[in-house]
Amino acid sequence: MHASKQERTSAFELTWSLSNARGASGDPSLKLEYKIEASEELYVGDRLWDYDDKRERVPDPFGVYRFVSNDSLRLVFAQAPYPPNVMPRIVYKPLFSRIRAGEARQREVWIKLPVDEYSSLARDVNAPTVLEEVSRVFLVLSYRPRSTMDHDPAPPPNETAESAGYIVHDPVLIISSLEVEPLPVKRRTGYIARFPLPGEPGPGPVPPPSAP
């Protein structure tokens, strides 16, 4: 399976694709590749992160958030939603990569099949699931042109832009979709705050614990 899509605006051109492949371990995998070519200076929110055992910032080990909703798989490089009745201590806002005018940013992310649902606020990929198939995949990125900012963004305190990226507020979403051959996904049967597309309701509240 190989499927690709191209999106173009006055600020950038996005090309992305999905293909079946074998990961480094030999497991069946899905390879996500994307390339953003900027016609003006852009900041793209594609640096998802976590903390390691020393409480130091590291790249998110899963590379991209994954949500199964309305018969689609959503691959998300944007703020993960959280329940309206829970305020997490850390929301893990994505950090941003700078792409100068005339330059490009290109990456690939390997996703083991079947695809687990996963986000910064729902990391337990061993939670109970049911196996399903989807035939549509959404890619969600966030970006902001430098021309819309009053000043240059900065990296997090005591970190460098090269290692961590930049802090950028009020980005705009890039949402693109592909029709694909049926992909196996593992939808969680318990509660998870899933990423809503524009026009969809946000996640509902976490239900109260069941009575014993």
Protein Blocks (a to p, Z undefined) as FASTA:
>chain_A
ZZddddddfkbccdddddddddfkopacdddddddddfbdcdddfbccdddfkopacddf
klpacddeehiacdddddddddfkbccfbloiacdddddehiacddddddddddddddfk
lmblmbccdddddfbdcdddddddfklpfbdcdddehiafklnopcdehiacdddddddd
dddddddfbdcdddddehiacdddddddddZZ
